[in-house]
Every structure is written in structure tokens, then in C-alpha cells.
């Protein structure tokens, strides 16, 4: 019975290690994606500011 218990404990310990490694991998991936989103948000804000500046230079409604 003890051998069977040891076998089961080793099996679940290995499974736990595998799942912890997968979790760490996904946490790193998630953090990386969050960094990318933050960078893109910053870039979009910069582009919006550039466009606003260009529109302001052109003047209000030059078509009129």
C-alpha cells in the first residue's frame, strides 16, 4: 500500500510541477501582452496628438 501511495504522490508531484511551469509561462505571456497593449496605447496617444497638431495648423474647416 505504501508503494502505491508513493507512486501516486510522485505522479501528482510531477503533474503539479508541470502545471506550475505552464502557469509561469502563461503569466509571462500575459505580462508581455500587457506591456504590448500599454506601448500601443502610448503610441496611439502620440499619434492622436500629432494629428491634432496638424489639424490645428491647417485651421478650422478650410473647405468652407
Secondary structure as the mmCIF struct_conf table of DSSP 4:
data_model
#
loop_
_struct_conf.conf_type_id
_struct_conf.id
_struct_conf.beg_label_comp_id
_struct_conf.beg_label_asym_id
_struct_conf.beg_label_seq_id
_struct_conf.end_label_comp_id
_struct_conf.end_label_asym_id
_struct_conf.end_label_seq_id
HELX_RH_AL_P HELX_RH_AL_P1 UNK A 2 UNK A 58
TURN_TY1_P TURN_TY1_P1 UNK A 60 UNK A 63
#
